[in-house]
Each structure stands twice: as C-alpha cells, then as structure tokens.
Amino acid sequence: MSEQFQFEAPASADILIVEDEPKLAELLQKYLAAAGYASRHVARGDEAVPAVREKRPDLVLLDIMLPGMDGWEVCRQLRGFSDVPVLMLTARAEEEDRLRGLELGADDYICKAPFSPREIVARVKSMLRRNSHLQRAAGEAVAPSLASPLQIDDVRHQASVRGEMLNLTPLEFRLLKTFASAPGQVFSREQLLNHLHDEYRSVTDRAIDTHIKNLRRKLEPCFPGHNAIQAVYGVGYSFELPKPD
C-alpha cells in the first residue's frame, strides 16, 4: 500500500486489537504506530479477556465476528470487570447490531465496509483524547456537593454513591457528569449526544436511549424506588437525586 499517512503523535497509549483477519490487523497496527500508539494483537475472541486482565490497555478495538468467542460476548465479559473504552468493528451497518453493542457496554462502533484505517485511527484518537488520563494533568475532583450522595471524580473518571463505586463505561460517566452538572435541567437528546460524541460520529436518538437505559440500570440499586433519570415526553431527559429524609 503506497498511500502516505502521517498523524500528529499524541502521548503514547496501548491499544489491544482483537481481529481475526491478519492483513487488517497488520494494517491497523501500522497506522496506529504512525499515530504514536503502541498496539497488541490477538486473533481470537477467547484470547481478548485474558489479554485485558494481564495488562489493561487504554482502548480495545474489537471485531464482532471472531473465532472462539464473538465480540458481543467479549464485550459483555469485559464490562463485568473493566471500564476500558471499547470501539467495536462491525462488517454490518444495521442499526440493531450497533445498538446491541451499546447495550453490552461498547463505547462506540465503526463499520468496516468500506475499510478505512484512517477513520479508525481518527476515532481512536478522539476516544483517547476524551477518556485517557495520559493527556490529563492532575486537577480538582468535581462533585455536585459535599453533602450529595453522588460524587464525581473528573480526574480519575470515576463516580460513586455513598462511597460505593459505580462501574460505568466512559460514555456512561460523561452522561452522568452532564446530568449531575445541572440537576433538574431538561437535556434534549441532541444536547446529550453532543456531550458524548464528536465530529467523527453519526449517531441516532436510539443510541442515547440505550445509554440512558444502561445508566438507569446501574443507578437503580443506589436509589431504590427512585428513578433518577426522568424522560420528558417530546423533549429529552432530566436528572434529579432523591431528597434526603
């Protein structure tokens, strides 16, 4: 391939590529290296989870159709113990497939047809810019208030309720942070999507509904009997914690 490619090299990061097509994996590693990223490659789905457990990457590029274990199951297992950003690579562009990935905790997805390593690297770069601590200077933790049961640590990218950590994906963290910044405010889907995604993405209202559903499920045990995220018909969503007794 004679095409020239150069990227502004950011701080080094470690990318795990889970892809069973050797030529595609090699091409991705070549482009990622040109962008300044280190990468590892496994060709089977059942090798992905052990690879993450052995050494947590900064991002996982995850194909769906894999031998040993498909990408759906890999993503589900990863979300059982890790909040590592996951960018799913799919050969099919059907919305149901994309939403399934989001349901399982993927942070983003990109269609492999046509295959564009430049676009994949651009998406990786954008996700790392938002999610990685490699390019963050230490700063102050952000919390709604000292008296609030919900605490948001913007430096560590973590949220907790009464001291118990919430196992949030990077997308869910940004969504919760957006809500917590303005309790009671109604956010349209478009406003929320602008906080979650970037210029490289084209997403749908159904995608934000999927993220909301996942976040609700994780908040519900913390606030029994109270739905912290309310749907406002025809407008969007609002967030409010229960009033203290």
SESEGU-139919 format. One line per 5 residues: number of its first residue (from 1); their letters; for each residue x, y, z of C-alpha. Coordinates in nm, 4 decimals. Example, Ala and Ser with C-alpha at 12.3 -4.5 7.8 and 13.67 -1.06 7.14 Angstrom:
SESEGU-139919
1> AS> 1.2300/-0.4500/0.7800; 1.3670/-0.1060/0.7140
This chain:
SESEGU-139919
1> MSEQF> 0.0000/0.0000/0.0000; 0.1707/0.3183/-0.1187; -0.0639/0.5720/0.0405; 0.1237/0.8180/0.2596; -0.0048/0.8733/0.6099
6> QFEAP> 0.1160/1.0947/0.8909; -0.0515/1.1957/1.2134; 0.0436/1.4267/1.4927; 0.1762/1.1827/1.7505; -0.0016/1.2184/2.0863
11> ASADI> 0.1117/1.0749/2.4180; 0.1803/0.7026/2.3876; -0.1081/0.4668/2.4523; -0.1584/0.0918/2.4388; -0.4267/-0.0407/2.2024
16> LIVED> -0.5477/-0.4013/2.2031; -0.6642/-0.5128/1.8578; -0.8970/-0.8139/1.8548; -0.9205/-0.9085/1.4876; -0.9024/-1.2465/1.3136
21> EPKLA> -0.8004/-1.1143/0.9705; -0.4190/-1.0891/0.9814; -0.3861/-0.8361/0.6995; -0.6400/-0.5986/0.8581; -0.4760/-0.6319/1.1976
26> ELLQK> -0.1325/-0.5639/1.0460; -0.2629/-0.2581/0.8633; -0.4245/-0.1224/1.1784; -0.1036/-0.1704/1.3746; 0.0883/0.0131/1.1033
31> YLAAA> -0.1466/0.3126/1.1120; -0.1632/0.3165/1.4918; 0.2165/0.3131/1.5089; 0.2265/0.6104/1.2707; -0.0069/0.7898/1.5099
36> GYASR> 0.2280/0.7236/1.8005; 0.0363/0.4366/1.9603; 0.1676/0.1011/2.0749; -0.0607/-0.1921/1.9974; -0.1055/-0.5611/2.0707
41> HVARG> -0.2990/-0.8088/1.8627; -0.4968/-1.1220/1.9423; -0.6787/-1.3145/1.6707; -0.9382/-1.4996/1.8797; -1.2216/-1.3733/2.0927
46> DEAVP> -1.1403/-1.6095/2.3783; -0.7922/-1.4548/2.3989; -0.9209/-1.0998/2.4437; -1.0407/-1.1094/2.8046; -0.7206/-1.2750/2.9366
51> AVREK> -0.5164/-1.0162/2.7439; -0.7051/-0.7313/2.9126; -0.6724/-0.8936/3.2548; -0.2999/-0.9435/3.2060; -0.2387/-0.5819/3.1062
56> RPDLV> -0.5172/-0.3249/3.0857; -0.4984/-0.1431/2.7516; -0.6047/0.2169/2.7020; -0.8561/0.1090/2.4368; -0.9825/-0.2119/2.2744
61> LLDIM> -1.0528/-0.2350/1.9018; -1.2960/-0.5275/1.8953; -1.4177/-0.7130/1.5880; -1.7560/-0.8860/1.6183; -1.7129/-1.1996/1.4084
66> LPGMD> -1.4316/-1.3872/1.5845; -1.3329/-1.7496/1.6404; -1.3529/-1.8864/1.9929; -1.5900/-1.6166/2.1197; -1.7763/-1.3454/1.9312
71> GWEVC> -1.7284/-0.9767/2.0003; -2.0659/-0.9452/2.1721; -1.9638/-1.1941/2.4415; -1.6159/-1.0441/2.4707; -1.7696/-0.7015/2.5354
76> RQLRG> -2.0143/-0.8446/2.7889; -1.7341/-1.0148/2.9811; -1.5119/-0.7077/2.9704; -1.7850/-0.4969/3.1216; -1.8032/-0.7388/3.4113
81> FSDVP> -1.4695/-0.6151/3.5441; -1.3350/-0.3261/3.3343; -1.4343/0.0191/3.2078; -1.1743/0.0135/2.9296; -1.3044/0.2026/2.6228
86> VLMLT> -1.4276/-0.0389/2.3550; -1.4555/0.0525/1.9872; -1.6410/-0.2241/1.8038; -1.5577/-0.3035/1.4423; -1.8549/-0.4414/1.2522
91> ARAEE> -1.8939/-0.5599/0.8948; -2.2648/-0.4818/0.9135; -2.4112/-0.1333/0.9466; -2.7590/-0.2356/1.0626; -2.8796/-0.0205/1.3498
96> EDRLR> -2.9845/-0.3223/1.5562; -2.6275/-0.4535/1.5535; -2.4901/-0.1162/1.6596; -2.7448/-0.0809/1.9384; -2.6707/-0.4321/2.0591
101> GLELG> -2.3087/-0.3336/2.1038; -2.4079/-0.0243/2.3010; -2.6419/-0.2342/2.5160; -2.3494/-0.4575/2.6067; -2.1371/-0.1580/2.7057
106> ADDYI> -1.9394/-0.0703/2.3936; -1.8464/0.2965/2.3764; -1.8532/0.3359/2.0016; -1.8701/0.1396/1.6788; -1.7453/0.1755/1.3257
111> CKAPF> -1.8366/-0.0115/1.0086; -1.5540/-0.1992/0.8352; -1.7118/-0.1698/0.4907; -1.5537/0.0202/0.3348; -1.2461/-0.0349/0.5500
116> SPREI> -1.0781/0.2948/0.6386; -0.7830/0.2677/0.8775; -0.7546/0.6473/0.8749; -1.1065/0.6829/1.0101; -1.0455/0.4151/1.2713
121> VARVK> -0.7284/0.5909/1.3910; -0.9141/0.9237/1.3990; -1.1855/0.7635/1.6111; -0.9272/0.6051/1.8407; -0.7503/0.9380/1.8768
126> SMLRR> -1.0759/1.1117/1.9655; -1.1793/0.8472/2.2199; -0.8402/0.8553/2.3888; -0.8441/1.2332/2.3981; -1.1658/1.2153/2.5976
131> NSHLQ> -1.1055/0.9066/2.8067; -0.7352/0.8625/2.8646; -0.5520/1.0014/3.1639; -0.2311/1.0104/2.9617; -0.3153/1.3568/2.8314
136> RAAGE> -0.4741/1.4869/3.1504; -0.2926/1.7000/3.4036; -0.3895/1.6461/3.7622; -0.6832/1.8678/3.8528; -0.9548/1.9078/4.1058
141> AVAPS> -1.2205/1.6425/4.1523; -1.5684/1.7530/4.0508; -1.8530/1.6798/4.2906; -2.2070/1.8168/4.2947; -2.1674/1.8988/4.6640
146> LASPL> -2.0047/1.7529/4.9717; -2.3482/1.6662/5.1084; -2.4581/1.4837/4.7945; -2.4575/1.1024/4.7934; -2.3241/1.1197/4.4364
151> QIDDV> -1.9602/1.2118/4.3983; -1.7914/1.2565/4.0596; -1.4135/1.2457/4.0301; -1.3289/1.4006/3.6949; -0.9576/1.3298/3.7266
156> RHQAS> -0.9960/0.9560/3.7859; -1.3021/0.9346/3.5620; -1.4977/0.7685/3.8419; -1.8339/0.8169/4.0106; -1.9545/0.6822/4.3431
161> VRGEM> -2.2710/0.6833/4.5518; -2.2215/0.6923/4.9283; -1.8669/0.5738/4.8787; -1.9598/0.2783/4.6565; -1.8017/0.2955/4.3113
166> LNLTP> -2.0286/0.2823/4.0070; -1.8957/0.0557/3.7328; -1.9540/0.2980/3.4459; -1.8244/0.2930/3.0922; -1.6551/0.6142/2.9756
171> LEFRL> -1.9707/0.7109/2.7852; -2.1908/0.6490/3.0874; -1.9552/0.8531/3.3038; -1.9751/1.1518/3.0685; -2.3517/1.1174/3.0533
176> LKTFA> -2.3849/1.1116/3.4325; -2.1441/1.4037/3.4654; -2.3550/1.6052/3.2211; -2.6728/1.5326/3.4163; -2.5126/1.5986/3.7548
181> SAPGQ> -2.3810/1.9351/3.6383; -2.7371/2.0665/3.6151; -2.9875/1.8722/3.8296; -3.3452/1.9252/3.7163; -3.2459/2.0672/3.3778
186> VFSRE> -3.4058/1.9004/3.0783; -3.1482/1.7971/2.8178; -3.2565/1.7187/2.4644; -3.1168/1.4072/2.3002; -2.9149/1.6281/2.0680
191> QLLNH> -2.7553/1.8094/2.3628; -2.6646/1.4808/2.5289; -2.5231/1.3349/2.2098; -2.3049/1.6426/2.1668; -2.1512/1.5657/2.5058
196> LHDEY> -2.0928/1.2008/2.4199; -1.9666/1.2024/2.0648; -1.7560/1.4030/1.8245; -1.7313/1.5119/1.4661; -1.6314/1.1641/1.3520
201> RSVTD> -1.9631/1.0118/1.4565; -2.3131/0.9915/1.3228; -2.5473/0.8604/1.5909; -2.9192/0.8253/1.6432; -3.1713/0.9068/1.9126
206> RAIDT> -3.1994/0.5351/1.9811; -2.8307/0.5272/2.0727; -2.8753/0.7835/2.3509; -3.1812/0.5941/2.4737; -2.9629/0.2845/2.5031
211> HIKNL> -2.7010/0.4683/2.7096; -2.9748/0.6099/2.9333; -3.1177/0.2609/2.9863; -2.7766/0.1247/3.0875; -2.7085/0.4146/3.3248
216> RRKLE> -3.0517/0.3837/3.4847; -2.9901/0.0154/3.5498; -2.6676/0.0943/3.7342; -2.8174/0.3796/3.9391; -3.1353/0.1971/4.0430
221> PCFPG> -2.9758/-0.0154/4.3225; -2.8267/0.3027/4.4712; -3.1638/0.4804/4.4913; -3.4324/0.2126/4.5410; -3.7770/0.3289/4.4375
226> HNAIQ> -3.6445/0.6458/4.2767; -3.5840/0.6908/3.9043; -3.3035/0.9457/3.8946; -3.3307/0.9918/3.5162; -3.6750/1.1013/3.4031
231> AVYGV> -3.7971/1.1067/3.0442; -3.9683/1.4325/2.9495; -4.2032/1.3452/2.6658; -4.1129/1.5141/2.3393; -3.8157/1.6967/2.4898
236> GYSFE> -3.5494/1.4714/2.6405; -3.4290/1.3709/2.9857; -3.3725/1.5284/3.3244; -3.1792/1.4099/3.6299; -3.2532/1.4611/3.9954
241> LPKPD> -3.1431/1.2800/4.3096; -3.3984/1.1893/4.5779; -3.4431/1.4464/4.8504; -3.2824/1.3447/5.1817; -3.5159/1.2195/5.4519
